[in-house]
Amino acid sequence: MFRIIKIENPKEVQDFFGRHDENARLIEKEFNVKISSKSEGLKVSASNHGKLERAVYCIENFLHLIRTHRNPDHKELELMLVSTRGKNRENKPGESKLSLEPYFETPDISKKEKVAVPKTKGQSDYVEAIKKYDIVFGLGPAGTGKTYLAMAMAVAALNSGRVRRIILTRPALEAGESLGFLPGDVHEKLSPYLRPLYDALYDMMEVERIDKYLEMGIIEVAPLAYMRGRTLNDAFIILDEAQNCTPEQLKMFLTRLGFDSKAVITGDMTQSDLPGGRPLGLLQAENLLTSINGIKMIHLTGADVVRHELVQRIIEAYEKAK
């Protein structure tokens, strides 16, 4: 099997291969692949699909540094390879083929001084489920870390080279408003709905790196409708605010999952903006999919809230009033 990576000009080939082809040889040795220069671009060949994809991911990021005139050297490539390393392990029936264990030996995920750490048993169960299963539903009230921890796991998967991209999506539905009545073009109309996903992402990575990845398509933030008709391979996909999905939308999303991908679906059953206030898509999914091997439902509660202590009391008050 092989992949072709397009090259913009001959100098890129020269800069990529490096002195005495040292850059290409280093990547070949790391991933057990063969790299050659063809008229249509760089040809990367391998007998193992996972190693091929990780090599392509590394090459594309190294080429990006070259194209942005950062003049990366051999040492910088070595550091990049360190970040893409991971061990494969055998999977039990029903477990994910995409192991997150190599970079989650402990559940800590650090970003500068901030650390995203599961603080409750429910959150720890949630993180463990994401490690082990290809599809995980994180269901619970606001403040339980559903989206934040899923985002941390996605960033860790990208940093390690276990996935080639992160896809963040949510339905464009909020408090019964219609997009047609909102000002601006399509992007401006959708921006408020996607803002919470950007907020979590910017809490995990440096701004410059996020902007670069968004430009390259390594990170994609889009409304749920944009997922229709696609097959999402080699990706960590987060569907946020799934309580606002119709049964048809949620089925569409779940059937987009491709090879070597993970999907985390988050939602709050009590906060649906669908007509009637019922989370129809999530309710149907919970009824139909709970017993399927490889899918895990995690229910977080008020005890897992890690925001201001008043948030937990508010949630408990509303639960008692049901």
Backbone torsions as a table, in degrees:
resi	resn	phi	psi	omega
1	MET	NA	152.9	-178.6
2	PHE	-153.0	163.2	174.4
3	ARG	-131.2	146.6	175.2
4	ILE	-107.7	125.8	177.0
5	ILE	-107.7	121.1	-176.4
6	LYS	-68.8	142.2	178.6
7	ILE	-116.3	138.2	-174.9
8	GLU	-82.3	-31.2	180.0
9	ASN	-159.9	162.0	-177.2
10	PRO	-58.7	-33.3	-178.7
11	LYS	-62.8	-32.2	177.3
12	GLU	-59.6	-40.0	179.3
13	VAL	-62.3	-45.0	180.0
14	GLN	-62.6	-45.3	-179.7
15	ASP	-66.7	-36.6	-179.6
16	PHE	-66.3	-50.0	-177.2
17	PHE	-65.6	-34.6	177.1
18	GLY	78.1	-179.1	-178.7
19	ARG	-65.2	125.4	-178.0
20	HIS	55.7	31.5	178.7
21	ASP	60.0	26.8	-172.9
22	GLU	-65.9	-33.3	-179.4
23	ASN	-68.1	-48.0	-179.9
24	ALA	-62.9	-41.2	-179.5
25	ARG	-63.7	-35.9	179.9
26	LEU	-65.2	-43.3	178.9
27	ILE	-67.6	-40.3	178.8
28	GLU	-60.2	-43.2	-179.4
29	LYS	-67.8	-40.2	-177.0
30	GLU	-64.2	-42.5	-171.8
31	PHE	-111.3	2.0	-178.7
32	ASN	57.7	50.8	178.7
33	VAL	-122.9	171.6	176.1
34	LYS	-121.8	128.0	-178.3
35	ILE	-115.7	128.8	178.2
36	SER	-138.6	155.5	-179.4
37	SER	-97.3	123.8	178.4
38	LYS	-120.1	169.0	-179.3
39	SER	-62.5	-31.5	-178.7
40	GLU	-87.6	-7.7	178.8
41	GLY	144.9	-159.0	177.0
42	LEU	-86.1	127.9	176.6
43	LYS	-99.7	122.8	179.8
44	VAL	-114.7	118.2	-176.4
45	SER	-117.2	145.9	179.0
46	ALA	-161.6	159.9	176.6
47	SER	-95.2	-11.1	-178.6
48	ASN	-115.1	123.5	-175.9
49	HIS	-63.4	-44.0	-178.1
50	GLY	-62.0	-43.3	179.6
51	LYS	-68.0	-36.2	177.0
52	LEU	-61.2	-46.3	-177.8
53	GLU	-66.1	-38.9	178.9
54	ARG	-68.3	-35.6	176.9
55	ALA	-65.7	-43.6	178.9
56	VAL	-61.7	-43.5	178.2
57	TYR	-57.4	-46.0	-179.1
58	CYS	-65.6	-44.1	-179.3
59	ILE	-62.2	-45.1	-179.0
60	GLU	-62.3	-38.4	178.3
61	ASN	-71.0	-36.5	177.5
62	PHE	-67.1	-39.4	176.9
63	LEU	-63.8	-35.8	178.1
64	HIS	-62.5	-40.9	177.6
65	LEU	-62.7	-39.1	178.1
66	ILE	-64.5	-43.7	-176.0
67	ARG	-70.3	-24.3	178.7
68	THR	-94.7	16.2	172.2
69	HIS	61.4	35.9	178.3
70	ARG	-92.2	-3.9	177.2
71	ASN	49.2	56.6	-179.6
72	PRO	-64.8	144.0	179.9
73	ASP	-109.7	-176.8	-177.3
74	HIS	-60.7	-37.1	-179.5
75	LYS	-66.6	-38.6	179.7
76	GLU	-66.0	-36.2	175.9
77	LEU	-64.2	-39.6	178.1
78	GLU	-60.8	-41.6	177.7
79	LEU	-64.9	-38.1	178.4
80	MET	-63.3	-38.7	179.7
81	LEU	-66.2	-36.5	178.7
82	VAL	-59.3	-39.1	-177.1
83	SER	-73.7	-15.8	-179.1
84	THR	-99.6	-0.8	-176.6
85	ARG	-75.1	147.1	175.6
86	GLY	-167.4	153.2	179.5
87	LYS	-97.4	141.8	173.0
88	ASN	-88.9	152.1	175.6
89	ARG	-141.0	160.6	176.7
90	GLU	-73.8	142.7	-178.1
91	ASN	-106.2	142.0	173.4
92	LYS	-76.5	156.8	177.9
93	PRO	-54.0	130.9	179.1
94	GLY	90.2	-14.3	-179.8
95	GLU	-85.1	162.8	-179.2
96	SER	-69.1	141.9	173.0
97	LYS	-79.2	-13.0	-179.0
98	LEU	-99.6	92.3	-174.3
99	SER	-74.5	133.2	175.6
100	LEU	-104.8	3.1	-174.4
101	GLU	-60.8	-41.4	-174.1
102	PRO	-56.2	-30.7	-179.2
103	TYR	-114.8	17.2	171.8
104	PHE	-133.1	45.0	174.1
105	GLU	-61.2	-32.6	166.2
106	THR	-123.2	159.2	-176.0
107	PRO	-80.9	7.0	-177.3
108	ASP	-76.5	137.7	176.6
109	ILE	-130.7	109.6	-170.8
110	SER	-100.3	144.2	174.2
111	LYS	-144.0	104.8	-174.6
112	LYS	54.2	-127.9	-179.3
113	GLU	-82.3	-17.5	-175.4
114	LYS	-84.9	145.0	178.9
115	VAL	-132.2	129.1	175.4
116	ALA	-98.2	110.1	-175.3
117	VAL	-130.5	132.9	173.2
118	PRO	-57.0	126.2	-174.3
119	LYS	-107.7	-6.0	179.3
120	THR	-134.2	166.1	177.9
121	LYS	-62.1	-40.0	178.9
122	GLY	-61.1	-42.0	178.1
123	GLN	-66.6	-38.8	177.3
124	SER	-63.2	-41.7	176.8
125	ASP	-61.8	-37.6	179.1
126	TYR	-62.9	-48.6	179.1
127	VAL	-62.4	-43.7	179.1
128	GLU	-62.4	-37.6	178.8
129	ALA	-64.9	-40.8	179.2
130	ILE	-64.3	-34.5	175.9
131	LYS	-61.5	-40.6	-166.1
132	LYS	-97.2	-22.7	-172.0
133	TYR	-119.5	150.6	179.6
134	ASP	-78.6	-29.1	178.0
135	ILE	-128.8	124.1	-179.5
136	VAL	-129.8	132.5	172.3
137	PHE	-101.1	121.7	174.7
138	GLY	-106.1	103.0	-172.8
139	LEU	-113.3	131.2	180.0
140	GLY	167.3	173.6	-176.0
141	PRO	-74.1	172.8	178.3
142	ALA	-60.7	145.1	175.9
143	GLY	89.1	2.3	-178.6
144	THR	-90.8	0.8	175.7
145	GLY	82.8	18.1	-176.8
146	LYS	-57.3	-53.8	-177.2
147	THR	-77.4	-39.9	-175.1
148	TYR	-62.5	-47.4	-179.4
149	LEU	-69.8	-36.8	176.4
150	ALA	-62.3	-40.6	178.4
151	MET	-64.5	-40.8	178.3
152	ALA	-61.8	-41.3	178.0
153	MET	-65.7	-37.6	179.2
154	ALA	-65.1	-45.2	179.8
155	VAL	-63.2	-40.8	178.5
156	ALA	-64.0	-39.9	178.4
157	ALA	-64.0	-39.9	178.3
158	LEU	-68.1	-45.0	-178.9
159	ASN	-60.8	-34.0	-177.4
160	SER	-84.3	-8.8	-177.5
161	GLY	83.8	6.9	179.5
162	ARG	-73.0	-23.7	170.8
163	VAL	-131.3	157.9	-178.5
164	ARG	-97.3	-11.8	-178.6
165	ARG	-160.4	160.6	174.6
166	ILE	-116.2	132.1	177.6
167	ILE	-120.9	122.2	-178.2
168	LEU	-116.0	128.4	-176.2
169	THR	-146.6	159.3	175.3
170	ARG	-160.2	153.7	178.5
171	PRO	-69.4	141.4	-179.8
172	ALA	-87.3	71.1	179.8
173	LEU	-143.6	127.0	-176.9
174	GLU	-151.0	118.4	173.2
175	ALA	50.5	35.6	174.2
176	GLY	74.4	7.3	-178.8
177	GLU	-76.5	150.6	176.7
178	SER	-103.7	135.0	179.7
179	LEU	-60.5	-30.0	-177.3
180	GLY	-63.3	-23.4	-178.5
181	PHE	-92.9	-4.7	179.7
182	LEU	-87.5	146.7	-178.1
183	PRO	-73.8	159.4	173.0
184	GLY	94.6	179.4	178.5
185	ASP	-79.7	-174.4	-175.8
186	VAL	-59.8	-43.9	-179.0
187	HIS	-62.5	-43.0	-179.6
188	GLU	-67.9	-34.2	178.1
189	LYS	-65.8	-38.5	-174.3
190	LEU	-84.7	-22.1	-174.1
191	SER	-53.4	-44.4	-179.8
192	PRO	-61.5	-31.1	-179.0
193	TYR	-73.5	-29.1	-176.6
194	LEU	-95.2	-7.7	-175.7
195	ARG	-55.5	-43.1	179.9
196	PRO	-59.9	-32.8	178.0
197	LEU	-69.1	-41.4	176.0
198	TYR	-62.6	-40.6	-178.7
199	ASP	-59.8	-45.5	179.2
200	ALA	-65.5	-39.7	-179.2
201	LEU	-64.1	-45.0	-178.9
202	TYR	-68.2	-16.7	176.0
203	ASP	-80.2	-13.1	-174.9
204	MET	-105.5	-26.9	-172.7
205	MET	-135.1	161.7	177.5
206	GLU	-70.3	147.3	-176.3
207	VAL	-58.5	-45.1	-177.2
208	GLU	-61.2	-40.5	-178.5
209	ARG	-69.1	-40.7	178.2
210	ILE	-61.8	-46.0	-179.8
211	ASP	-59.9	-41.0	178.9
212	LYS	-64.4	-44.6	-178.1
213	TYR	-68.0	-35.3	176.7
214	LEU	-65.6	-40.2	179.3
215	GLU	-65.2	-37.9	-178.5
216	MET	-81.4	-12.4	-176.2
217	GLY	84.1	6.9	176.8
218	ILE	-69.2	-34.4	170.9
219	ILE	-116.4	130.8	179.2
220	GLU	-127.5	130.6	175.8
221	VAL	-120.6	117.9	-172.7
222	ALA	-152.1	154.3	175.2
223	PRO	-67.2	156.7	-174.6
224	LEU	-58.1	-34.7	-178.1
225	ALA	-59.9	-25.1	-178.6
226	TYR	-75.7	-8.5	179.6
227	MET	-83.4	-15.7	-174.8
228	ARG	-60.0	133.9	176.0
229	GLY	81.8	0.3	-176.8
230	ARG	-101.4	158.3	168.9
231	THR	-118.8	120.4	-170.2
232	LEU	-101.4	95.3	179.6
233	ASN	-95.1	153.7	172.4
234	ASP	50.8	44.1	-174.1
235	ALA	-136.5	153.4	169.1
236	PHE	-107.6	113.8	-171.7
237	ILE	-113.0	130.4	177.0
238	ILE	-117.8	121.0	171.8
239	LEU	-103.0	111.8	-176.8
240	ASP	-99.2	156.0	178.4
241	GLU	56.2	43.0	-175.9
242	ALA	-68.7	-11.2	176.4
243	GLN	-65.3	-14.4	178.3
244	ASN	-98.0	12.8	177.2
245	CYS	-90.6	138.4	169.0
246	THR	-76.5	163.6	175.9
247	PRO	-55.3	-38.4	-179.5
248	GLU	-66.8	-40.5	179.4
249	GLN	-65.3	-43.3	-177.6
250	LEU	-68.7	-39.0	175.5
251	LYS	-61.7	-43.8	177.9
252	MET	-57.4	-46.2	-178.5
253	PHE	-63.6	-48.5	-175.9
254	LEU	-62.1	-29.0	-179.5
255	THR	-87.4	5.2	174.7
256	ARG	-84.7	-15.7	-172.2
257	LEU	-61.0	126.0	179.7
258	GLY	-106.9	-163.3	-178.3
259	PHE	-70.8	145.5	175.4
260	ASP	55.2	38.5	180.0
261	SER	-123.4	157.4	172.6
262	LYS	-124.2	149.7	175.2
263	ALA	-132.7	132.0	174.3
264	VAL	-119.5	124.9	-179.3
265	ILE	-111.6	121.2	-179.1
266	THR	-112.9	148.5	179.0
267	GLY	-173.4	158.8	178.0
268	ASP	-118.8	109.6	-176.3
269	MET	-59.1	-21.8	-175.3
270	THR	-94.2	1.1	-172.2
271	GLN	-126.1	36.0	-178.3
272	SER	-76.7	138.4	175.4
273	ASP	-101.5	9.3	175.5
274	LEU	-68.9	156.5	177.5
275	PRO	-53.2	129.9	-177.4
276	GLY	88.4	-10.1	177.6
277	GLY	71.7	16.5	-179.1
278	ARG	-104.0	130.4	179.7
279	PRO	-76.8	73.6	-169.2
280	LEU	-59.9	-43.5	-178.7
281	GLY	-64.2	-44.7	-179.5
282	LEU	-67.6	-40.3	179.0
283	LEU	-61.3	-44.6	178.9
284	GLN	-64.5	-43.0	179.9
285	ALA	-61.8	-41.6	179.4
286	GLU	-62.6	-39.7	-179.4
287	ASN	-71.0	-37.8	-172.9
288	LEU	-88.9	-30.2	-166.5
289	LEU	-108.5	-9.7	-174.7
290	THR	-54.7	-38.6	-174.9
291	SER	-88.6	0.8	-178.2
292	ILE	-78.0	129.0	179.0
293	ASN	-65.6	127.4	-179.7
294	GLY	104.2	-8.1	176.8
295	ILE	-116.2	135.3	-177.7
296	LYS	-127.1	131.4	175.2
297	MET	-102.8	121.7	177.0
298	ILE	-114.5	123.2	-179.9
299	HIS	-105.9	112.7	175.7
300	LEU	-93.7	153.1	-175.6
301	THR	-129.5	-176.3	177.1
302	GLY	-58.0	-26.7	178.7
303	ALA	-67.7	-17.0	-179.0
304	ASP	-97.2	2.2	179.7
305	VAL	-69.4	130.0	-179.0
306	VAL	-120.5	18.9	172.8
307	ARG	-88.4	-162.6	178.4
308	HIS	-53.5	141.0	-175.9
309	GLU	-57.8	-25.6	177.9
310	LEU	-66.3	-29.6	178.2
311	VAL	-61.3	-43.6	178.8
312	GLN	-61.9	-41.4	179.6
313	ARG	-66.4	-38.0	178.5
314	ILE	-63.1	-45.1	179.6
315	ILE	-61.1	-44.5	179.6
316	GLU	-62.4	-38.0	180.0
317	ALA	-64.4	-42.5	179.7
318	TYR	-68.2	-36.1	178.4
319	GLU	-65.3	-37.7	179.7
320	LYS	-69.0	-27.0	-176.9
321	ALA	-80.7	-5.7	-177.3
322	LYS	-66.2	NA	NA
